[in-house]
């Protein structure tokens, strides 16, 4: 087996989702660096894999990383896994990857399960552009400010959320994004009590608040982006703008037409300036 750090995706629930390549790497590696060795030990035991385990997570000391680097220096192979899904997605493991690359060793990604991607694939929301936000701040004020920053984002928004906060987070999304904005609750993906529900935020918030079972387990929230209005200045809009500008200051005319059409005031004002400067 080639020496390097193998970033190995593991199942988010259903053990049948593990790939054949992941099993081969976990079995052949010299060391498996795991977020929680007890959790990963059960996974390895299920597939009769006996590779040595090392605890490596956000709070690991330098000795854990030193052992990984020593293994690589000896020409060994290390498999990096999280408790579930693709490592480094919403966790700080990128520091290890950077250090391994800086030392001249290979980093080899093994594609596989990821809760955010699984939720998106079944969301019914646009997926041509999406923004993964991970976990929102735990404190309500900071969480609300972050949502306000995202309110005008046109890409589909994807969040992870803790079960004890999901009702409060949905309420904050309702207040920030509006009652009609579509959103998806994806809960316990690939597990026995999997839930996939897409609805306007007002309906989804009520659904979760009224059913305590929906406030349990691993949760992904996806929210449709803000729809962009057509920025095209039609001939009718241009004529209206020019006619008003004959009677009003350009800024006032642009403001009125922006209110009537939803177009950006700056775009309208710039159009008037261009017309005045044209020969």
C-alpha positions as CSV (number, residue, x, y, z in Angstrom):
1,X,0.0,0.0,0.0
2,X,1.4,3.4,-1.0
3,X,2.5,5.6,1.9
4,X,0.4,8.6,2.7
5,X,-2.5,10.0,4.7
6,X,-5.8,8.5,3.4
7,X,-8.8,10.7,4.2
8,X,-11.5,8.0,4.5
9,X,-15.3,8.7,4.4
10,X,-17.3,6.3,6.6
11,X,-21.1,5.7,6.8
12,X,-23.3,8.3,8.4
13,X,-25.7,5.6,9.6
14,X,-26.2,2.6,7.3
15,X,-23.1,0.5,7.4
16,X,-23.9,-0.7,3.9
17,X,-22.9,2.7,2.6
18,X,-19.2,2.1,3.2
19,X,-17.2,1.6,0.0
20,X,-15.1,-1.4,-1.0
21,X,-12.1,0.9,-1.3
22,X,-12.6,2.3,2.2
23,X,-12.6,-1.2,3.6
24,X,-9.4,-2.1,1.7
25,X,-7.6,1.0,3.0
26,X,-8.8,0.6,6.6
27,X,-7.6,-3.0,6.6
28,X,-4.3,-2.4,4.9
29,X,-3.3,0.9,6.7
30,X,-0.6,0.8,9.4
31,X,-2.7,3.1,11.6
32,X,-6.3,4.5,11.8
33,X,-6.5,8.0,13.2
34,X,-10.0,8.4,14.6
35,X,-12.1,11.2,16.1
36,X,-13.4,8.7,18.7
37,X,-11.6,5.4,18.9
38,X,-14.5,3.7,20.7
39,X,-16.9,4.6,17.9
40,X,-14.5,3.6,15.2
41,X,-13.6,0.4,17.0
42,X,-17.2,-0.8,16.6
43,X,-17.0,0.0,12.9
44,X,-13.8,-1.9,12.4
45,X,-15.0,-4.8,14.5
46,X,-18.2,-5.1,12.3
47,X,-16.0,-5.6,9.3
48,X,-13.4,-7.8,11.1
49,X,-10.6,-5.2,10.7
50,X,-7.8,-5.2,13.3
51,X,-5.7,-2.2,12.3
52,X,-4.3,-0.2,15.3
53,X,-6.3,2.9,16.4
54,X,-5.1,6.3,17.5
55,X,-7.3,9.1,18.9
56,X,-6.9,12.2,16.8
57,X,-9.4,15.1,17.1
58,X,-9.7,18.8,17.7
59,X,-8.3,18.6,21.2
60,X,-5.5,16.1,20.6
61,X,-2.0,17.1,21.8
62,X,1.1,17.2,19.7
63,X,2.0,13.6,20.5
64,X,-0.9,12.3,18.4
65,X,0.2,14.2,15.3
66,X,3.8,13.3,16.0
67,X,2.9,9.6,15.9
68,X,1.1,10.1,12.6
69,X,4.1,11.9,11.1
70,X,6.4,9.2,12.4
71,X,4.4,6.5,10.7
72,X,4.5,8.4,7.4
73,X,8.2,9.0,7.8
74,X,8.7,5.2,8.1
75,X,6.9,4.8,4.8
76,X,3.6,3.8,6.4
77,X,0.0,4.5,5.5
78,X,-2.4,6.3,7.9
79,X,-6.2,6.3,7.5
80,X,-8.0,9.4,8.9
81,X,-11.6,9.0,9.8
82,X,-14.3,11.0,11.7
83,X,-17.2,9.5,13.6
84,X,-19.3,9.5,10.5
85,X,-19.2,10.9,7.0
86,X,-16.3,12.6,5.3
87,X,-13.5,13.9,7.5
88,X,-12.7,17.6,7.6
89,X,-16.3,18.6,6.7
90,X,-17.2,20.8,9.6
91,X,-14.2,19.8,11.7
92,X,-10.7,21.3,12.0
93,X,-8.7,18.4,10.6
94,X,-7.4,20.5,7.7
95,X,-4.4,21.5,9.9
96,X,-3.2,17.9,9.8
97,X,-3.6,17.7,6.1
98,X,-1.7,21.0,5.6
99,X,1.2,19.7,7.9
100,X,1.3,16.4,6.1
101,X,1.5,18.1,2.7
102,X,4.1,20.6,3.9
103,X,6.2,17.6,5.0
104,X,6.1,16.2,1.5
105,X,3.8,13.3,2.1
106,X,0.8,12.4,-0.1
107,X,-2.8,13.0,1.0
108,X,-5.2,10.7,-0.7
109,X,-9.0,11.4,-0.5
110,X,-11.5,8.5,-0.6
111,X,-14.9,9.8,-1.6
112,X,-17.9,8.5,0.2
113,X,-20.8,9.4,2.5
114,X,-21.4,13.1,3.5
115,X,-24.6,14.2,5.2
116,X,-24.7,17.6,3.6
117,X,-24.4,16.2,0.1
118,X,-26.9,13.4,0.8
119,X,-29.4,16.0,2.1
120,X,-28.9,18.3,-1.0
121,X,-29.4,15.4,-3.4
122,X,-32.9,14.7,-2.1
123,X,-33.8,18.3,-1.2
124,X,-35.7,19.3,-4.3
125,X,-33.9,22.7,-3.9
126,X,-31.5,24.2,-6.5
127,X,-28.1,22.5,-6.3
128,X,-26.3,24.4,-9.1
129,X,-24.9,26.6,-6.4
130,X,-24.9,26.0,-2.6
131,X,-23.1,27.4,0.4
132,X,-22.2,25.1,3.2
133,X,-22.3,26.9,6.6
134,X,-21.8,24.0,9.0
135,X,-23.0,24.8,12.5
136,X,-24.4,28.2,13.2
137,X,-23.3,29.9,16.5
138,X,-24.8,28.4,19.6
139,X,-25.8,31.8,21.1
140,X,-29.1,33.2,19.8
141,X,-27.8,36.7,19.1
142,X,-24.8,35.6,17.1
143,X,-26.9,33.0,15.3
144,X,-29.4,35.7,14.3
145,X,-26.7,38.0,13.1
146,X,-25.2,35.3,10.9
147,X,-28.6,34.5,9.4
148,X,-29.1,38.2,8.6
149,X,-25.8,38.2,6.8
150,X,-27.0,35.3,4.7
151,X,-30.5,36.6,4.0
152,X,-29.7,38.0,0.5
153,X,-27.5,35.0,-0.6
154,X,-28.9,33.5,-3.8
155,X,-27.2,30.1,-3.4
156,X,-29.0,27.2,-1.5
157,X,-27.8,27.3,2.2
158,X,-26.8,24.1,4.0
159,X,-26.4,23.9,7.8
160,X,-25.7,21.2,10.4
161,X,-27.7,21.7,13.6
162,X,-27.8,20.1,17.0
163,X,-31.1,18.5,17.9
164,X,-31.7,20.5,21.0
165,X,-31.3,23.8,19.0
166,X,-33.2,22.9,15.8
167,X,-36.5,24.4,16.8
168,X,-34.9,27.6,17.9
169,X,-32.8,27.8,14.7
170,X,-35.8,27.3,12.5
171,X,-37.7,30.0,14.3
172,X,-34.7,32.4,13.7
173,X,-34.7,31.4,10.0
174,X,-38.4,32.1,9.8
175,X,-37.9,35.6,11.3
176,X,-34.9,36.3,9.0
177,X,-35.8,34.7,5.7
178,X,-39.6,35.0,5.8
179,X,-42.5,32.5,6.0
180,X,-42.5,31.5,2.4
181,X,-38.8,30.6,1.9
182,X,-38.6,26.9,1.2
183,X,-36.4,24.8,3.5
184,X,-35.6,21.1,4.1
185,X,-35.3,19.2,7.3
186,X,-33.1,16.1,6.7
187,X,-32.8,14.0,9.9
188,X,-31.2,10.7,10.7
189,X,-30.2,10.2,7.1
190,X,-29.7,6.5,6.1
191,X,-31.0,5.4,9.5
192,X,-34.2,3.7,10.6
193,X,-36.1,6.9,11.5
194,X,-34.9,9.0,8.5
195,X,-37.0,12.2,7.9
196,X,-36.9,14.3,4.7
197,X,-39.4,17.1,4.7
198,X,-39.4,20.2,2.4
199,X,-41.8,23.0,3.1
200,X,-42.1,26.8,3.5
201,X,-40.3,27.8,6.7
202,X,-43.5,28.7,8.5
203,X,-44.8,25.1,7.9
204,X,-41.5,23.5,8.6
205,X,-41.0,25.4,11.9
206,X,-44.5,24.4,13.1
207,X,-43.8,20.7,12.1
208,X,-40.7,20.5,14.1
209,X,-42.1,22.4,17.1
210,X,-45.1,20.1,17.3
211,X,-43.2,16.8,17.1
212,X,-40.4,16.2,19.7
213,X,-39.2,13.2,17.6
214,X,-38.1,15.7,14.9
215,X,-35.8,17.3,17.5
216,X,-33.6,14.2,17.9
217,X,-30.7,12.7,16.0
218,X,-28.3,14.1,13.4
219,X,-29.9,17.0,11.5
220,X,-29.2,18.9,8.2
221,X,-31.1,22.0,7.3
222,X,-31.1,23.3,3.7
223,X,-32.7,26.6,2.8
224,X,-33.5,28.0,-0.7
225,X,-31.5,31.1,-1.6
226,X,-33.0,34.5,-2.1
227,X,-34.5,34.7,-5.5
228,X,-32.9,37.4,-7.7
229,X,-35.2,39.7,-9.5
230,X,-34.7,40.3,-13.2
231,X,-32.3,43.2,-13.5
232,X,-33.1,43.9,-17.1
233,X,-34.2,47.4,-18.0
234,X,-37.0,46.8,-20.4
235,X,-37.9,49.5,-23.0
236,X,-41.0,50.4,-21.0
237,X,-38.9,50.8,-17.8
238,X,-36.5,53.0,-19.6
239,X,-39.2,55.2,-21.0
240,X,-40.8,55.6,-17.6
241,X,-37.5,56.4,-16.0
242,X,-36.6,59.0,-18.6
243,X,-40.1,60.6,-18.4
244,X,-39.9,61.0,-14.6
245,X,-36.4,62.4,-14.9
246,X,-37.8,65.2,-17.0
247,X,-39.8,66.3,-14.0
248,X,-37.7,65.2,-11.0
249,X,-34.1,65.0,-10.0
250,X,-32.4,61.8,-11.3
251,X,-32.0,60.3,-7.8
252,X,-35.7,60.8,-7.0
253,X,-36.7,59.4,-10.4
254,X,-34.5,56.3,-9.8
255,X,-35.9,55.8,-6.3
256,X,-39.5,55.9,-7.5
257,X,-38.9,53.4,-10.4
258,X,-36.9,51.1,-8.0
259,X,-40.0,51.0,-5.7
260,X,-42.3,50.2,-8.6
261,X,-40.2,47.6,-10.3
262,X,-37.9,46.1,-7.7
263,X,-34.8,47.0,-9.7
264,X,-31.8,48.4,-8.0
265,X,-31.8,52.2,-7.5
266,X,-28.1,52.5,-8.4
267,X,-28.7,50.6,-11.7
268,X,-31.5,53.0,-12.6
269,X,-29.5,56.1,-11.6
270,X,-26.5,55.0,-13.5
271,X,-28.7,54.5,-16.6
272,X,-29.9,58.1,-16.3
273,X,-26.3,59.4,-16.0
274,X,-25.3,57.4,-19.1
275,X,-28.2,58.8,-21.1
276,X,-27.3,62.4,-20.1
277,X,-23.6,61.8,-21.1
278,X,-24.4,60.2,-24.4
279,X,-23.8,62.5,-27.4
